[in-house]
Amino acid sequence: MKKYADNLLHVLEGMSGRLSQLEFNSQHIEYTVGELKVESADNRGAADGKLRSLENMIREVFPSSSSSAL
């Protein structure tokens, strides 16, 4: 009986280690996804700014037609 209990304990310890690894990897993935969201928002903001700048340049070059075209 002790042999079975020892085997069960060994298996449970292995499972515990694997669950800890899974938790660590999950936290790492959550952090990475969060960073990607921030970076994506930053890039989107930069792209919006560049588009606004381009729109302003077009309005400077074509002041009379830009209000109806844009």
MDAnalysis code that builds the backbone (N, CA, C; Angstrom):
import MDAnalysis as mda
import numpy as np

u = mda.Universe.empty(210, n_residues=70, atom_resindex=np.repeat(np.arange(70), 3), trajectory=True)
u.add_TopologyAttr("name", ["N", "CA", "C"] * 70)
u.add_TopologyAttr("resid", np.arange(1, 71))
u.add_TopologyAttr("resname", ["MET", "LYS", "LYS", "TYR", "ALA", "ASP", "ASN", "LEU", "LEU", "HIS", "VAL", "LEU", "GLU", "GLY", "MET", "SER", "GLY", "ARG", "LEU", "SER", "GLN", "LEU", "GLU", "PHE", "ASN", "SER", "GLN", "HIS", "ILE", "GLU", "TYR", "THR", "VAL", "GLY", "GLU", "LEU", "LYS", "VAL", "GLU", "SER", "ALA", "ASP", "ASN", "ARG", "GLY", "ALA", "ALA", "ASP", "GLY", "LYS", "LEU", "ARG", "SER", "LEU", "GLU", "ASN", "MET", "ILE", "ARG", "GLU", "VAL", "PHE", "PRO", "SER", "SER", "SER", "SER", "SER", "ALA", "LEU"])
u.atoms.positions = np.array([
    [0.828, -1.200, 0.000],
    [0.000, 0.000, 0.000],
    [0.871, 1.263, 0.000],
    [1.969, 1.218, 0.755],
    [2.862, 2.373, 0.821],
    [3.432, 2.675, -0.562],
    [3.721, 1.627, -1.325],
    [4.266, 1.803, -2.668],
    [3.283, 2.585, -3.540],
    [1.998, 2.259, -3.472],
    [0.984, 2.959, -4.256],
    [0.829, 4.408, -3.800],
    [0.884, 4.607, -2.500],
    [0.773, 5.963, -1.964],
    [1.966, 6.805, -2.408],
    [3.156, 6.220, -2.382],
    [4.355, 6.934, -2.828],
    [4.278, 7.273, -4.316],
    [3.800, 6.294, -5.105],
    [3.644, 6.550, -6.547],
    [2.637, 7.670, -6.792],
    [1.530, 7.624, -6.064],
    [0.507, 8.662, -6.214],
    [1.062, 10.021, -5.823],
    [1.804, 10.077, -4.726],
    [2.409, 11.333, -4.277],
    [3.387, 11.858, -5.330],
    [4.169, 10.963, -5.917],
    [5.127, 11.361, -6.949],
    [4.396, 11.944, -8.167],
    [3.320, 11.287, -8.577],
    [2.540, 11.773, -9.716],
    [1.920, 13.128, -9.391],
    [1.379, 13.286, -8.195],
    [0.770, 14.561, -7.802],
    [1.802, 15.676, -7.744],
    [2.997, 15.384, -7.291],
    [4.055, 16.398, -7.268],
    [4.433, 16.815, -8.684],
    [4.469, 15.846, -9.601],
    [4.751, 16.158, -10.996],
    [3.662, 17.034, -11.596],
    [2.419, 16.706, -11.272],
    [1.297, 17.515, -11.766],
    [1.361, 18.925, -11.209],
    [1.731, 19.043, -9.942],
    [1.842, 20.355, -9.314],
    [2.894, 21.207, -10.029],
    [4.023, 20.587, -10.354],
    [5.072, 21.312, -11.076],
    [4.611, 21.759, -12.448],
    [3.900, 20.869, -13.124],
    [3.403, 21.219, -14.458],
    [2.360, 22.323, -14.385],
    [1.507, 22.284, -13.366],
    [0.515, 23.344, -13.197],
    [1.188, 24.679, -12.900],
    [2.254, 24.641, -12.123],
    [3.002, 25.870, -11.845],
    [3.606, 26.433, -13.126],
    [4.160, 25.537, -13.962],
    [4.705, 25.978, -15.248],
    [3.610, 26.578, -16.116],
    [2.458, 25.927, -16.146],
    [1.336, 26.417, -16.942],
    [0.889, 27.788, -16.456],
    [0.839, 27.970, -15.141],
    [0.446, 29.260, -14.582],
    [1.459, 30.337, -14.975],
    [2.741, 30.014, -14.873],
    [3.791, 30.972, -15.242],
    [3.678, 31.348, -16.716],
    [3.514, 30.332, -17.575],
    [3.403, 30.599, -19.009],
    [2.147, 31.399, -19.331],
    [1.061, 31.130, -18.640],
    [-0.181, 31.880, -18.855],
    [0.000, 33.343, -18.473],
    [0.670, 33.582, -17.362],
    [0.928, 34.958, -16.939],
    [1.821, 35.674, -17.948],
    [2.804, 34.944, -18.474],
    [3.698, 35.528, -19.483],
    [2.908, 35.889, -20.739],
    [2.018, 35.016, -21.151],
    [1.183, 35.281, -22.333],
    [0.280, 36.483, -22.078],
    [-0.332, 36.556, -20.905],
    [-1.194, 37.697, -20.567],
    [-0.406, 38.998, -20.626],
    [0.806, 38.986, -20.086],
    [1.649, 40.179, -20.106],
    [1.984, 40.569, -21.545],
    [2.355, 39.580, -22.365],
    [2.722, 39.838, -23.752],
    [1.541, 40.395, -24.537],
    [0.364, 39.830, -24.329],
    [-0.837, 40.321, -25.006],
    [-1.123, 41.761, -24.580],
    [-0.968, 42.044, -23.302],
    [-1.155, 43.419, -22.817],
    [-0.192, 44.383, -23.480],
    [1.064, 43.970, -23.593],
    [2.061, 44.816, -24.256],
    [1.705, 45.033, -25.726],
    [1.235, 43.982, -26.387],
    [0.835, 44.109, -27.791],
    [-0.334, 45.071, -27.941],
    [-1.274, 45.028, -26.997],
    [-2.417, 45.951, -27.053],
    [-1.950, 47.392, -26.927],
    [-1.030, 47.636, -26.002],
    [-0.511, 48.994, -25.806],
    [0.233, 49.450, -27.051],
    [1.079, 48.565, -27.589],
    [1.853, 48.909, -28.780],
    [0.930, 49.163, -29.972],
    [-0.096, 48.355, -30.092],
    [-1.055, 48.522, -31.180],
    [-1.774, 49.866, -31.066],
    [-2.177, 50.211, -29.857],
    [-2.850, 51.499, -29.642],
    [-1.902, 52.651, -29.958],
    [-0.641, 52.512, -29.557],
    [0.349, 53.556, -29.862],
    [0.533, 53.706, -31.371],
    [0.644, 52.573, -32.061],
    [0.825, 52.613, -33.517],
    [-0.395, 53.210, -34.203],
    [-1.577, 52.859, -33.701],
    [-2.807, 53.397, -34.276],
    [-2.845, 54.907, -34.076],
    [-2.440, 55.352, -32.903],
    [-2.401, 56.789, -32.633],
    [-1.411, 57.500, -33.539],
    [-0.264, 56.885, -33.764],
    [0.739, 57.482, -34.651],
    [0.212, 57.551, -36.075],
    [-0.455, 56.480, -36.506],
    [-1.009, 56.471, -37.868],
    [-2.092, 57.536, -38.011],
    [-2.930, 57.676, -36.982],
    [-3.962, 58.721, -37.023],
    [-3.337, 60.104, -37.125],
    [-2.277, 60.311, -36.371],
    [-1.588, 61.597, -36.412],
    [-0.991, 61.877, -37.786],
    [-0.411, 60.854, -38.389],
    [0.169, 61.037, -39.724],
    [-0.918, 61.313, -40.757],
    [-2.052, 60.641, -40.626],
    [-3.158, 60.903, -41.560],
    [-3.691, 62.317, -41.401],
    [-3.807, 62.785, -40.158],
    [-4.256, 64.165, -39.937],
    [-3.265, 65.151, -40.532],
    [-1.986, 64.861, -40.373],
    [-0.955, 65.732, -40.929],
    [-1.034, 65.756, -42.446],
    [-1.226, 64.590, -43.041],
    [-1.372, 64.515, -44.493],
    [-2.609, 65.273, -44.959],
    [-3.699, 65.134, -44.216],
    [-4.926, 65.864, -44.552],
    [-4.684, 67.366, -44.497],
    [-3.972, 67.814, -43.478],
    [-3.674, 69.248, -43.361],
    [-2.807, 69.732, -44.519],
    [-1.842, 68.896, -44.929],
    [-0.999, 69.276, -46.065],
    [-1.828, 69.386, -47.339],
    [-2.729, 68.442, -47.530],
    [-3.595, 68.482, -48.720],
    [-4.453, 69.737, -48.692],
    [-4.963, 70.085, -47.523],
    [-5.783, 71.303, -47.409],
    [-4.966, 72.551, -47.705],
    [-3.686, 72.533, -47.343],
    [-2.835, 73.684, -47.652],
    [-2.580, 73.782, -49.151],
    [-2.390, 72.636, -49.804],
    [-2.091, 72.637, -51.234],
    [-3.339, 72.925, -52.063],
    [-4.465, 72.364, -51.647],
    [-5.730, 72.542, -52.357],
    [-6.781, 73.126, -51.415],
    [-6.634, 74.380, -51.058],
    [-7.522, 74.951, -50.049],
    [-8.997, 75.019, -50.470],
    [-9.297, 75.244, -51.715],
    [-10.701, 75.419, -52.108],
    [-11.422, 74.082, -52.262],
    [-10.741, 73.045, -52.746],
    [-11.413, 71.772, -53.010],
    [-11.292, 70.789, -51.857],
    [-10.435, 71.055, -50.882],
    [-10.198, 70.078, -49.820],
    [-11.393, 69.928, -48.900],
    [-12.157, 70.991, -48.679],
    [-13.290, 70.884, -47.767],
    [-14.378, 70.004, -48.348],
    [-14.565, 70.020, -49.656],
    [-15.601, 69.172, -50.257],
    [-15.081, 67.760, -50.509],
    [-13.760, 67.608, -50.754],
    [-13.209, 66.286, -51.031],
    [-12.990, 65.509, -49.745],
    [-12.661, 66.177, -48.664],
    [-12.359, 65.494, -47.413],
    [-13.501, 65.728, -46.493],
])
